[in-house]
Amino acid sequence: MVPISEALRIIDDQKINVKSQTLPLGESLGYALSKDMLSPFHVPEFDNSAMDGYALCGLYQEYKLVGEVAAGESKEIRLNDGEAVRIFTGAKVPQNTSAVMMQEKTSVESGTLFLDGMPRIGQNIRKRGGQLSEGQLVFGKGHVLAPPSLSLMGSLGLEHLEVFSKPRVNIITTGNELVPPGQPKTEGQIYESNSFAIAGVLQQFGFRHQHKMKIKDDLEATKKGINNALESCDVLIVSGGISVGDYDFVRPALEANGVDELFYRVLQKPGKPLYFGRRANQFVFALPGNPASSLTCFYMYVLPLLQKFSGYGKVGLPTYQFPISHAYTNNFGRPSFLKAHVFNGKVEILDGQGSSMIQSMAIGNALAFVDDGIKLKEGDMVECKLIS
């Protein structure tokens, strides 16, 4: 077995031929920029009002009201000392504007503007270039585009963005005992659920699968299924069939298909029988069949590889430290990723830590890492990765 740190290092060390593409702005969410993005102009491009109110020339408590400026107007207005204009949020402030006073602190009588208090120089004016200067770095290569990023790109007038392509993913599930939900099953059979979890967690993090297939526990069928899946994907995720039972054929089937094993079995709980392999620029993860093990391995190992393949500047789930709300001892004999719930700034280790127990993961929102034999007392800090 390899330690957790070694498995993560092997994944991180993989050289990947990432590709780039041009996408419309509205289709770029979750993609990483394939080059540095520089601002094409100053943001804002002109001094503008931060609110509805009055643009003032000079600092007084009463002014001669001489006009109005709406957002989007391009006309040039020059104020003289003691003059003011009605102005609206985002509108270009006239030349010689000293300040903008919000309308709630004003009154108008017979063309004269009265202020409730003295204005301050520059108040409520968004200055030209106050957010970005022309040519300034907006986002570096590898920046992942979240909704605020798309908003900023749109404000820069960018209709299309150059981004890294995402990997094509296929999913295989194995197990003669598995029956699709909604179909009748006999004694000894169970409903298949891992493919839905894997497809769902892919979507959660901005990835999609192309094909999802089930193959029976037979060496030739497994070899053929893997061969077919590898014809059309960059990353293959196999669920089940990777342990050492008489009906676990995934590992020899991968070898028969020319996949080089990079590691097999990780010193951890859950998810010890985890496989990672490579064929040219294709990658294969064979995940344990138990639901909690399968998802844990995805969060810890598959996700970083998918993000690396997509050109992300940072990969993996971010790590946080939370105080534990109760005493806990890891007696599992291995470093453990424990199903946990973070609430009000504290973490609780949940009951139901078995590899097959998915309910505790479903009601939790974190994986808490506790090394083998560690005894925690209430208030001790625990390393956690939020999964929802």
N, C-alpha and C positions, 0 to 999 in steps of 0.2 A: 504493500500500500504506500501511496505517496502522501506526504503531509499536505494540508490545505494550501499552505503558502507555495509549495512546489507546483501544485496543480494550477494555481492562479498564475504563477510565473510562466509556466509552459504556454498557457493561453496567451498571455501578454506578449511573449516573445515571437509569436507567429507573424511572419511577413505575409502581408495580404496585398494583392493587386486590386486596390480600390479603384472604382470607376466613378466618373462624374457625368452629370447630365444637366440640362437646363429645364427648369419647371416654371409654370405660371406661379405667381405669388400666392394665389389662393390654394395651390396644391402642394405647398412647400412645408407645411407644418410637420415638425418632427424630423426634418432632414437637416444635415449639417452642411454649412457653407464649404465649398471646395476651394475658396480663395479668400484672402482678406477683403473686407468690404470697407471702402472709403466713402466719406460723405461727398456727394457731387456739388453741394452748395452749403452755405450757412443755414443752420436751423436754430431759431427762425431766420428767414431771409430778410426780415425787416423788423424794426421795433413795433410791437403791437400791444394792444390792451389785454390785460389779464382778466378783465371783467367788464360787465356793463356799467357805465358811469359817464364821467366827463373828463376829457383831456384838458389840462390846464397849462397856461403859460404864465410862469411866475408863481410865487408862493404867497397866496392871499386867502381871504375868506369870502370874497365876492368877486364875480367876473361878469364880463359882458358875454352873453351867449351868442355865438355867431354862425352856428351851423350844426351839421350832423355827419358822422362817418359810420357807415355800416360795414360789416365784415365782407370782404371780397371786393370792395371798391378800390379802384386804382387811381382815383383822382388825387392830385397833390394839393395839400392845404398847408398854409403857413400861418401860424398863430403869432399875433403881436402880444406884447406884454399886457396882462390883465384880461386876455380873451380866453374863451373856453368853447369846446364843441361837445355835443352829445356823441358818445362813442360806444361801440358794442364789442363784446368779447371776440378777440382775434383780429379786430380791425387795425389797420396800419395807423399808428399815431401820427398826427401832423408834425411838421417841422416846428422846432422850438418848444415841443411839449416838455414840461418840467415834471409832471406827475399825472396820474389818473386817480380820481376820487370815485369810489363806488357810489352808485346812485342812492343807496340806502342812507347815506350821510349827507344828502343834499336836498335843496328845495329850489324851485324856480318861481319867480314872480316878475311879470312884465319884462321878460327878456334878460333878467339878471339872475345869475346862479349864486346861491348862497351855500356855504359849506358849514357843517356842524363843528368842524375843528380844522386846525392848520394842517395842510398837506406836507408830506416829506418828499424831498427831491428823489425822483426815480421810482416812487411807489407805484405798484400795480402795472409796471411796464416790463414786458418781456423783451429783453434786449437782443438785437441781431447777433446771431452766433452764440447766444447764451447756452444752448444745448450742445450744438456741434459747430465746428468751424469747417469751412470747405477744405477737403483733403484729409480731414481727421479720420483716424481709424474708428469705425463704427463697431464692427465685430471682426474678430480674427478667424482665420481658417479653422474649421472644426467646430465653430459655434453652432449649437443646436437651436433651431428656430422654434421658439414658443410663440403663443399668440401675441404677447407684447412686441416680440421681434418682428412679426409680420406687420404689426401696426407701424413700427418705425420704418421698415422697408417701404411700406406703402407711402408714408409721408415723404420719403425721398424720391418718390415718383418711379419706383422700380417695378415694372410689370412682370419681369422674369428674373429668376435667381439661378446662379450656378451652384449646384449642390452635389454632394456625393450620393451615388446610387445606393439603394438598400439591397441586402442580399435576398435572393430567392430562397424560400424555405419550403421544404416538404416535411410531412409528418407521417411516421409509420407507427402503428400500434400492433403488438403481438399478443397472442394468448388465445388458445382454443376455448377457454372458459368465458371469454368476453362476449356479451350480447349487446347490440345497440339499444339504447333507451327506447322504450315504447314497443319493443318486440317481446314475444313470450319467451320465457326462459325455463329451463328445467333445474331440478335439484343439482347443485354443484356448479352451476353457472352464476355469473355476476354481470351486472350492467357495466359496460365500458364507459369510463369517465375521463380518463387522462387526456384523450385527444381534445376534448372540449376545454380542459384546463390549459393545455399547451396553446391551443389556438387563441384562447382568451387572453392569456398573459402576453402572447405575441402582440395582439391588438392593443392591450393596455400600454405597451411601451412603444407603439408606433410602427410595428412590423405586421406583416401578413404572411399567411401560408398560401402556397399555390395549390397543393394537392394533399389530401389526407387519405391514407389507405390503411387497411387492416390486412395482415397476413397471418396465416395459420402457423402453428408450431411444427414446422417441418423444414429440414435443412435446405432442400432444393427450392421450396417455395420462398424461404427467407432470402436465399441468394438471389433469386429472380426478382423479388420485390425490391430489394436494396438496389440491384442493378437498374431497374426501371426508374426508381426514385432519383438516383444519382444522375440520370440522363438530363434532368431538367432543374437542378437546384445548385445553390452555392453552399447551403447548410442543410444537412439532413438531421432531423431529430427522431430518434427511435425510442419508443416507450416499451419497456419490458424485454424479457428474453436475454438479459445481459448478465445474469447471475451464473451459478455453476450447476444448475439442475439438469436433469436428463433431457428436458425440453427447451433448454436455453441455447438457441442456435445463432444468435445475432453476432457474437464475436467471431466465430469461424466464417460466417457468411460475409462479414466485412472484410476479413483477410482474403477470402476468395475473390472479392471484388477490387482488390488492389489498394485497400485502405490501410495506411500505416498507423499502427497504434502508437499514440503519444503518451498516454497514461491509462491505467486501468485500476480501479479501486482507490478510493481516497480515505484517509484516516479521519473519519467524521461520522456523526450521527445527526440526522438520517442521511441516506444516500451513499453508503459505502461502495456498492457496485456500480460506480460511474465510469463510463468509457469516453475517451476523447481521441479521435483519429483524424487523419488528413490524407487526401488523395489529390495531388497537384494543388489547385487553388480551391478545392472543395473540403468542407469540414463535416465531421460526423460526431454527434453526441448520442450515446446510447444511455438513456436514463433508466433508473430502477422503475419497476412496475408499480410499487406502492405509491399511492397518490401524493402523500406528504413528501416522500423522498424525491419524487419526480419534480414537483414544483420547487422544492428547496434547491435542487441542483440547477434548475433553470435560473432562478434568481441569482445564484452565486457564480455560475460558470457559463451558461449559455448566453445570458444577457450581455456580459462584457464582450464576448466574441462578436455577437451581432452588432453591438455598438462600434467596436473596433472596425468591423467590416464596412460600417457606414460612415467612417471618417470622423466619429465623435472625438472631440478634444478630451473629454473625460468619460470614462466608462465605469460600469458597475453602479450598484445602488450606493448612494451616499451613506456614510456611517455617522451615527450620533451616539452620544453618551447620555444615559438616563439613570437616575437612582432607582434601585429595585424597591418595591413596596413591601417585600416580605423576605424572610430568610430562604435560601435555596442552596442545595448541594448537588453538583453534577456527579451522579453515581453510575453513568452509562458506560464508563470505561473508554470513552473517546471524546475529543472535542466536539461540542454539540451546537447546532443551530436550532434553538428552541422556539416553538410557537409561543408568541407573546402578544400582549396588548399594552400599548402605550396610551396613557390617559392622564390628563392634568400634570404632565411633566414627569410622570413616574412609569415604570414598566412592571408588569405582572407576568410571571411565567405561568402559562395556562396548564391545566390538566390535559391529559390525552396526548402525550408526546410520542406515541407509537407511530411507526412509519406508515401504517395503513389508516391512521386516524386523521381524516381531512376536516372534520367538523371544527376542531380547535383552531386549525389554520383559517378556516372560513370565518370564524368569529373574531380572530385576532387581526392585528394590522402590522406585525413586525416579526422579524427573526432576531432573537437575542443570542449572541455568541457567548458561551460559557465553556472554558477549557476543562479538560478532564480533571476530576477530583477537586475542583474549586468549590470552596464553601463561602457563600455570600451571606452577609447579614443585611438586615433592612437598612437602606440608605447607601449601600455600596453602589458604585457606578458600574453599569453594564453596557457593553457595546451592542448597538442595535441597528438593524437595517429596516427601514419602513417599507412595507410591501403594498400598502394601500392608503 
